[in-house]
Structure formats: C-alpha cells, structure tokens
C-alpha cells in the first residue's frame, strides 16, 4: 500500500492526499510536479527512475488507511 507522503522531498511543499501535483517514482519517492519537471528534469535523484502521478486514495478509505505523516526532505536540496 502506498505511504502517500505529505510533502515534496525537494522543496518540502505540502502535498495532501488528494493533491494532483504529487508525483512518485517506483520506490515512492515523492515530489511536486514543479520540482519533478523542473530541477529534476523527470529523473528521480534517488533511484534514477521516472515519475508518474501519485494515485489519490478515496477519502472514505483515508480513515481506515491514513496517509503517512513522515516528511522526507533532501538535506542538500535538489
């Protein structure tokens, strides 16, 4: 099951569970679309893979399967 992480690993902008601006790689590294398409040029800095839009978990399932609250941010930036 996806973690649905709360923010961009690059710029730390909030990415709520229903955000259409969130993208992930195959390892669930999470970035905002602006960073993924801009500074990262479509390549995950952690694994070298590409990005896909993060699925949106239906609101009625968030109660039973909540999104992660763990923020992961690259210390040196992107």
C-alpha positions as CSV (number, residue, x, y, z in Angstrom):
1,X,0.0,0.0,0.0
2,X,1.3,3.5,-0.9
3,X,2.5,5.6,2.0
4,X,1.1,8.8,0.5
5,X,3.8,11.0,1.9
6,X,2.9,14.5,3.0
7,X,5.4,16.7,1.1
8,X,7.9,17.1,-1.7
9,X,11.4,15.7,-1.0
10,X,12.9,18.6,-2.9
11,X,11.1,21.8,-1.8
12,X,9.1,20.5,1.1
13,X,5.8,21.9,-0.2
14,X,2.7,20.3,1.3
15,X,1.2,17.5,-0.8
16,X,-2.1,16.5,0.8
17,X,-3.5,13.0,0.0
18,X,-5.8,14.5,-2.7
19,X,-3.1,16.6,-4.4
20,X,-2.9,16.2,-8.2
21,X,0.5,18.0,-8.0
22,X,2.2,14.9,-6.4
23,X,4.3,12.5,-8.5
24,X,6.2,9.4,-7.3
25,X,8.8,7.0,-8.7
26,X,8.6,3.3,-8.4
27,X,10.1,3.5,-4.9
28,X,7.5,6.0,-3.8
29,X,10.0,8.9,-3.7
30,X,7.5,11.8,-3.6
31,X,8.0,15.2,-5.4
32,X,5.7,18.0,-6.5
33,X,5.2,18.2,-10.2
34,X,7.0,21.5,-10.4
35,X,10.3,20.1,-9.0
36,X,9.9,16.8,-10.9
37,X,9.5,18.5,-14.2
38,X,11.8,21.5,-13.5
39,X,15.0,21.0,-11.5
40,X,14.8,17.1,-11.6
41,X,14.1,17.0,-15.4
42,X,11.9,14.0,-15.0
43,X,14.5,11.8,-13.3
44,X,14.3,10.7,-9.6
45,X,17.5,11.8,-7.8
46,X,17.3,8.8,-5.5
47,X,16.9,5.9,-7.9
48,X,17.3,7.3,-11.4
49,X,13.7,6.3,-12.4
50,X,10.9,8.3,-13.9
51,X,7.8,9.7,-12.3
52,X,4.1,9.0,-12.5
53,X,1.2,10.9,-10.9
54,X,0.6,9.7,-7.4
55,X,-2.8,8.0,-7.1
56,X,-5.4,9.7,-4.9
57,X,-6.7,7.4,-2.1
58,X,-10.5,7.8,-1.9
59,X,-11.5,10.0,1.1
60,X,-13.6,7.2,2.7
61,X,-10.5,4.9,2.8
62,X,-8.2,7.5,4.4
63,X,-9.8,7.0,7.8
64,X,-9.0,3.3,7.7
65,X,-5.7,3.6,5.7
66,X,-4.3,7.1,6.6
67,X,-1.6,8.9,4.7
68,X,1.9,9.0,6.1
69,X,2.9,11.9,8.3
70,X,6.6,11.2,7.9
71,X,8.3,14.0,5.9
72,X,11.3,13.2,3.9
73,X,13.3,16.1,2.6
74,X,16.7,16.0,0.9
75,X,19.2,17.8,3.2
76,X,21.2,19.3,0.4
77,X,18.2,20.1,-1.7
78,X,17.8,19.0,-5.3
